[in-house]
């Protein structure tokens, strides 16, 4: 695993802007609203030839309500795992009493802390941050996350520390591109965050009874059955004319997360069944070439005598993607979660599976013996050979003398035969016909 750098601080001090500046992309939602970020957002950064992970966190507050208590507890869990902490303060408000409380807590953790005094919107004199040295940290930087001033100096300091302590930080150069990205998507309040929490055994995601609690696409590096993956939780995908700005951006981030992912677990509320919008989400996932599993969540509330009937109804509604497995689950009781993980691993294997040339040749000869395509004028179309040109997802190319004459039903025949012989459960299979020469 890469070294982890945690960005912490009060709400609205600019943590997400700093995260986005360091990641060189707009990944966290940034609005001028207190408490916009609730979840932990991860990304991987390379700076000065050092790869490390950064994590944006929800704002630490003194408020005593349940949701802020859980945000604070989650930030504490992240800091415990971090190698370095960046404490973001607000130059415009000056040092507030709660900044001192946060600093006191951070010093007790024993973690190295770099203080970044944000919202200095022009190059500054060192004296501008003098008041913030009272927090007790040796390294204090004046920055503007919005305009980029001073951010390079913070990143230089972080990487200098990581280099100096490289022997104590294992796996700093992990290639994250090798990890399959597994996104949990679905409508709001279907149970995506609860399901991830159950899988990883730690309440990292924010879970609340109010729909739409998750706002950002949240990433976690994990190993499922020894398979390295990145789990991505998303805000509920929904379409509403009355959506707020935060909800709209969250929905866009969720769709972007699906686009960046390799495999999607579509979480559906079993008590509501498959809706028209769920079908649209399945179509979107399939069209984007992603592996797909449907987790039929809240299975514990369905009476046993109704379960088989419900499964048949769902199979009928999803007959346009018969290759997608449906796994009844309950994130509350854990029912079906182990099976879901096994199905995810199998789909991940199929998503990356490359068939050997010898196997493909044997398969193709048998398929041609069973059924050869005929053009509209009644003549046989010559098919020369079949090759697999890609994985993630699998793509096959058949070379022919008459690409235009191939009918859609023959393409479906080849795809179905590939599935019959090689599996590819949960994975879209694409077959392309190409003229020879």
C-alpha positions in Angstrom: 0.0 0.0 0.0 1.1 3.6 -0.6 1.9 5.9 2.2 -1.3 7.8 3.2 -1.5 11.6 3.6 -4.6 12.8 5.4 -6.0 16.3 5.0 -7.9 17.3 8.0 -9.4 20.5 9.6 -12.6 22.4 10.5 -15.4 22.6 7.9 -15.0 25.1 5.1 -11.3 25.8 5.5 -10.5 24.5 2.0 -9.6 20.9 2.5 -11.3 19.7 -0.6 -9.8 22.5 -2.7 -6.4 21.5 -1.5 -7.1 17.9 -2.2 -8.2 18.7 -5.8 -5.2 20.9 -6.3 -2.8 18.1 -5.1 -4.7 15.6 -7.2 -4.8 18.0 -10.2 -8.4 17.2 -10.8 -11.8 18.1 -9.4 -12.8 15.0 -7.5 -14.2 16.3 -4.2 -17.3 18.4 -4.3 -16.3 22.1 -3.6 -19.0 24.6 -2.7 -19.1 27.5 -0.4 -21.3 25.6 2.1 -20.2 24.4 5.5 -19.9 20.7 5.7 -20.1 19.9 2.0 -17.6 17.0 2.4 -18.9 14.2 4.6 -17.1 11.2 3.3 -13.4 10.3 2.9 -12.2 10.7 -0.7 -9.0 9.1 -1.8 -6.6 9.6 -4.8 -3.0 8.7 -5.7 -0.5 11.4 -6.3 3.1 11.3 -7.7 5.4 14.2 -6.7 9.2 14.3 -6.8 9.1 10.7 -8.0 7.3 9.6 -4.9 3.8 8.0 -5.1 1.5 8.4 -2.2 -2.2 8.4 -1.4 -4.1 11.5 -0.3 -7.4 11.5 1.5 -9.9 14.3 1.9 -12.0 14.1 5.1 -15.2 15.6 6.5 -14.8 18.7 8.6 -14.1 18.2 12.4 -16.7 20.0 14.5 -17.7 20.5 18.1 -21.3 19.7 17.3 -22.8 16.8 19.2 -25.4 15.5 16.8 -25.1 11.9 15.5 -23.9 12.6 12.0 -21.1 15.0 13.1 -20.1 12.5 15.8 -19.7 9.8 13.2 -17.8 12.2 10.8 -15.3 12.9 13.6 -14.9 9.2 14.4 -14.2 8.5 10.8 -11.6 11.2 10.6 -10.0 9.7 13.7 -9.8 6.3 12.0 -8.2 7.8 8.9 -5.6 9.7 10.9 -4.7 6.5 12.7 -3.9 4.9 9.3 -2.1 8.0 7.9 1.7 8.4 7.6 1.4 12.2 7.4 -1.3 14.7 8.3 -1.9 18.1 6.7 -3.9 20.3 9.0 -5.7 23.0 7.0 -6.5 26.3 8.8 -8.3 29.4 7.6 -6.1 32.6 7.3 -9.2 34.8 7.1 -10.7 33.6 10.4 -7.4 33.4 12.2 -6.7 30.8 14.8 -9.9 29.7 16.4 -10.2 27.7 19.7 -11.2 24.6 17.9 -8.1 24.8 15.7 -6.2 24.5 19.0 -8.3 21.5 20.1 -7.7 19.7 16.8 -3.9 20.5 17.1 -3.8 19.2 20.6 -5.4 15.9 19.5 -3.1 15.5 16.5 0.0 16.0 18.6 -1.3 13.2 20.9 -1.4 10.8 17.9 2.3 11.2 17.3 1.8 11.7 13.6 3.9 14.2 11.7 1.8 17.3 11.0 2.2 20.0 8.4 0.0 23.1 9.0 -1.3 24.7 5.8 -2.8 28.1 6.3 -5.3 28.5 3.4 -7.0 31.4 1.7 -4.0 33.6 1.4 -4.9 34.7 -2.1 -1.6 36.3 -3.1 2.1 35.6 -2.5 2.6 36.3 1.2 5.3 37.4 3.7 6.2 34.7 6.2 4.9 37.0 9.0 1.4 36.4 7.6 1.2 33.0 9.3 3.0 33.9 12.4 -0.1 33.6 14.6 -0.6 30.0 13.5 2.8 28.9 15.1 0.9 29.0 18.4 -0.7 25.7 17.4 2.7 24.1 18.2 3.8 22.8 14.8 7.2 23.4 13.3 6.1 23.4 9.7 3.6 26.1 8.8 2.9 27.0 5.2 0.8 29.8 3.8 -1.2 28.7 0.8 -4.0 29.4 -1.6 -5.6 26.1 -2.6 -7.8 28.0 -5.0 -5.0 29.8 -6.9 -2.2 27.3 -6.2 0.2 29.5 -4.2 2.3 27.6 -1.7 0.9 24.2 -2.5 4.1 23.0 -4.1 6.0 23.8 -0.9 3.6 21.7 1.1 4.0 18.8 -1.3 7.8 19.1 -1.3 7.7 18.9 2.5 5.5 15.9 2.5 7.7 14.0 -0.1 10.9 15.0 1.7 9.4 13.4 4.9 8.3 10.3 3.0 11.8 9.9 1.4 13.5 10.3 4.7 11.3 7.7 6.3 11.0 5.4 3.3 12.4 2.4 5.2 9.5 2.6 7.7 6.8 3.0 5.0 6.2 -0.2 3.1 5.0 -0.3 -0.4 5.3 3.4 -1.3 5.5 2.6 -5.0 2.5 0.5 -5.5 1.0 0.7 -9.0 -2.7 1.5 -8.4 -3.5 0.8 -12.1 -3.1 -2.9 -11.4 -6.1 -2.8 -9.0 -9.5 -3.3 -10.5 -12.0 -0.6 -9.5 -15.2 -1.9 -8.1 -18.0 0.7 -7.9 -21.1 0.4 -5.8 -23.9 2.3 -7.6 -27.7 2.6 -7.3 -30.5 4.8 -6.2 -30.2 6.8 -3.0 -30.7 4.8 0.3 -30.4 1.4 -1.5 -27.8 0.4 1.1 -24.5 1.0 -0.9 -22.5 2.4 2.0 -23.8 -0.1 4.5 -22.8 -2.9 2.2 -19.3 -1.6 1.8 -19.0 -1.2 5.6 -20.1 -4.8 6.1 -17.6 -6.0 3.5 -14.6 -4.2 5.0 -15.7 -4.6 8.6 -15.2 -1.0 9.5 -17.6 1.9 9.3 -15.6 4.1 7.0 -18.6 5.2 4.9 -21.1 7.5 6.4 -24.4 5.7 6.9 -27.6 7.4 7.9 -31.3 6.8 7.5 -31.7 10.0 5.4 -31.5 9.4 1.7 -28.5 11.0 -0.1 -26.0 10.9 2.9 -23.1 10.0 0.6 -22.2 13.0 -1.6 -18.8 12.2 -3.0 -17.4 9.1 -4.7 -15.5 7.5 -1.9 -12.5 5.2 -2.6 -10.9 2.5 -0.4 -8.0 0.2 -1.3 -8.8 -3.3 -0.1 -8.1 -7.0 -0.8 -11.1 -9.2 -1.4 -10.1 -12.9 -1.2 -6.5 -11.7 -1.8 -7.5 -9.8 -4.9 -6.3 -6.2 -4.8 -9.2 -3.8 -5.6 -10.4 -0.3 -5.1 -13.9 0.0 -3.7 -15.8 3.1 -4.8 -18.9 4.2 -3.0 -21.1 6.7 -4.8 -23.9 9.1 -4.1 -27.3 7.8 -5.2 -27.9 8.1 -8.9 -31.2 9.8 -9.5 -33.0 12.2 -11.7 -34.9 15.0 -10.1 -35.8 18.5 -11.2 -35.7 19.6 -7.6 -32.2 18.4 -6.9 -29.9 20.8 -5.0 -26.5 21.9 -6.4 -24.8 19.4 -4.1 -27.1 16.6 -5.2 -26.6 17.4 -8.9 -22.8 17.4 -8.6 -22.9 14.3 -6.5 -24.9 12.5 -9.2 -22.4 13.6 -11.8 -19.5 12.3 -9.7 -21.3 9.0 -9.3 -21.7 8.6 -13.1 -18.1 9.6 -13.5 -17.1 6.9 -11.0 -19.0 4.3 -13.0 -17.1 5.4 -16.1 -13.8 5.1 -14.3 -14.6 1.7 -12.8 -14.1 -1.7 -14.2 -16.9 -3.5 -12.4 -20.2 -2.2 -11.0 -22.2 -3.6 -8.2 -25.7 -2.2 -8.8 -27.4 -2.2 -5.4 -31.2 -2.5 -5.6 -33.6 -2.2 -2.7 -35.4 -5.6 -2.8 -38.5 -4.1 -1.0 -39.0 -1.7 -4.0 -38.0 -4.2 -6.7 -36.5 -3.3 -10.1 -37.6 0.1 -11.2 -37.4 1.7 -14.7 -34.5 3.8 -13.5 -32.6 0.7 -12.2 -33.0 -0.8 -15.8 -31.5 2.4 -17.2 -28.6 2.1 -14.8 -28.0 -1.5 -15.9 -28.1 -0.4 -19.5 -25.6 2.5 -18.8 -23.2 0.1 -17.1 -23.4 -2.4 -20.0 -23.0 0.2 -22.7 -19.9 1.5 -21.0 -18.4 -2.1 -21.1 -18.3 -2.6 -17.4 -18.7 -5.9 -15.5 -21.9 -5.9 -13.6 -23.4 -7.7 -10.6 -26.8 -6.9 -9.1 -26.9 -6.9 -5.3 -30.5 -7.3 -4.3 -30.2 -5.7 -0.9 -32.6 -5.6 2.1 -33.4 -9.3 1.4 -34.1 -9.8 5.1 -37.3 -7.8 4.8 -38.7 -10.1 2.1 -40.9 -12.9 3.4 -39.5 -16.3 2.4 -42.7 -17.4 0.5 -42.3 -14.3 -1.7 -38.6 -14.7 -2.5 -38.8 -17.1 -5.4 -41.6 -15.2 -7.1 -39.6 -11.9 -6.7 -36.5 -13.4 -8.2 -38.5 -14.7 -11.3 -40.0 -11.2 -11.7 -36.6 -9.6 -11.5 -35.1 -12.0 -14.0 -38.0 -11.2 -16.4 -37.3 -7.4 -16.0 -33.6 -7.9 -16.7 -33.9 -10.3 -19.6 -32.0 -7.9 -21.8 -28.8 -8.6 -19.7 -29.2 -12.3 -18.9 -25.4 -12.6 -18.2 -25.7 -10.3 -15.1 -25.8 -12.3 -11.9 -28.3 -11.4 -9.2 -27.3 -12.0 -5.6 -29.8 -11.5 -2.8 -28.1 -9.8 0.1 -28.6 -8.0 3.4 -26.1 -5.4 4.5 -27.9 -5.4 7.9 -27.6 -9.2 8.7 -24.8 -10.1 6.3 -26.9 -12.6 4.4 -25.5 -13.2 0.9 -22.4 -10.9 1.4 -19.9 -13.8 1.3 -21.5 -15.0 -1.9 -21.5 -11.5 -3.4 -17.8 -11.3 -2.8 -17.2 -14.6 -4.5 -19.3 -13.5 -7.4 -17.3 -10.2 -7.6 -14.0 -12.2 -7.7 -15.4 -14.5 -10.5 -16.5 -11.5 -12.5 -13.2 -9.8 -12.0 -11.4 -12.9 -13.3 -13.7 -13.0 -16.4 -13.2 -9.3 -17.0 -9.5 -9.8 -17.3 -9.5 -13.3 -18.9 -7.6 -13.8 -22.1 -8.3 -17.0 -24.1 -5.3 -18.7 -25.7 -5.0 -18.8 -29.5 -5.2 -22.6 -29.5 -8.5 -22.6 -27.4 -10.0 -19.9 -29.7 -9.1 -21.8 -32.9 -10.7 -25.0 -31.5 -13.8 -23.1 -30.4 -14.1 -21.3 -33.7 -14.0 -24.4 -35.8 -16.7 -26.0 -33.7 -18.9 -22.8 -34.0 -18.5 -22.8 -37.8 -19.4 -26.5 -38.0 -22.6 -25.7 -36.0 -23.7 -22.6 -37.9 -22.2 -20.5 -40.7 -23.6 -17.1 -41.7 -25.6 -16.7 -44.9 -25.9 -13.4 -46.8 -29.2 -12.0 -48.0 -28.6 -13.6 -51.5 -28.3 -17.0 -50.0 -24.5 -17.4 -50.3 -22.3 -18.6 -47.5 -20.1 -15.9 -45.9 -16.5 -16.9 -45.4 -15.2 -16.4 -41.8 -11.4 -16.7 -41.7 -10.3 -16.6 -38.1 -11.1 -15.2 -34.7 -8.8 -13.3 -32.3 -9.2 -11.7 -28.9 -8.0 -8.2 -29.1 -8.7 -6.9 -25.6 -9.6 -7.6 -22.0 -11.3 -5.3 -19.5 -13.8 -6.0 -21.1 -13.1 -8.9 -23.6 -13.3 -7.9 -27.2 -13.1 -10.4 -30.1 -12.6 -9.8 -33.8 -13.7 -12.1 -36.6 -12.2 -11.6 -40.1 -14.5 -12.1 -43.0 -14.9 -11.5 -46.7 -18.3 -9.8 -46.3 -18.6 -7.8 -43.1 -21.7 -5.9 -44.3 -23.6 -9.2 -45.0 -23.3 -10.4 -41.4 -26.7 -10.3 -39.7 -27.3 -9.3 -36.0 -28.6 -12.7 -35.1 -25.3 -14.3 -36.1 -23.4 -11.9 -33.9 -25.6 -12.9 -31.0 -25.0 -16.5 -31.8 -21.2 -16.1 -31.6 -21.5 -14.1 -28.3 -23.8 -16.8 -26.8 -21.4 -19.6 -27.9 -18.5 -17.7 -26.3 -20.4 -17.5 -23.1 -21.5 -21.2 -23.3 -17.9 -22.3 -23.6 -15.8 -19.7 -21.7 -18.3 -18.3 -19.2 -17.8 -14.5 -18.9 -20.6 -14.3 -16.3 -21.3 -10.7 -15.5 -19.1 -9.3 -18.3 -20.2 -7.7 -21.6 -18.7 -9.5 -24.5 -18.1 -7.6 -27.8 -17.7 -9.3 -31.2 -16.6 -7.2 -34.1 -16.6 -8.4 -37.8 -13.8 -7.0 -39.9 -13.0 -7.3 -43.6 -9.7 -9.1 -44.3 -7.0 -6.9 -45.8 
